[in-house]
């Protein structure tokens, strides 16, 4: 489970002063559910997810991920989280296989268990034909498949997806969306950030609309439609954000 409790992140800039990127964000996501953070660029989505994955430390507030506190037990959180983003770079000089092996070892897998896991993932994601090709020679879609394998190699119970389809072609994006659905089917706890309305509608059990670092409203799509008196998610989003302007 993921349970965020008033997560806050403040950055300080010499010219702009204090920047409150995330402001007291709270929500819950259970196993077998997808919680969607829906917001425009700069709304605070990525900063929130990076705090949950212990990449950033909160200025205030906390969260429990898979039963572990992100401030007191970051290593245990990381052992239970898979983090996927199109912005996550691969090591260009390593092959696809070497990359996944490396991350498998980082997560405590070795020997036969690691080899078997890589074989399973490469078959699932159809990576075999470019397994020994260097990552800097791979297409965007190939790289994303390698990123998925790297994310899944230790079979984490919690999956964090930070706008994973940005910049991808239609077919690769569909593959990623199908993969996220599969995570839910297998009982994983999934949090997913996007600014694409259709993705939120297709994937999310609960949607939280985030703007200026705050969650303005949340609920299942049917709840949001009933609450705001609108059917189109884009209209609901615009109405919610404009009400806070």
Secondary structure, 3 states (H helix, E strand, C coil): CEEEEEEEEEEEECCCEEEEEEEEEEEEECCCCEEEEECCCCCCHHHHHHHHCCCCCCCEEEEEECCEECCCCHHHHHHCEEEEECCCCCCCCCEHHHHHHHHHHHCCCCHHHHHHHHHHHHHHHCCHHHCCCEHHHCCHHHHHHHHHHHHHCCCCCEEEEECCCCCCCHHHHHHHHHHHHHHHHCCCEEEEEECCHHHHHHHCCEEEEEECCEEEEEECHHHHHHHHCCCCHHHHHHHHHHHCC
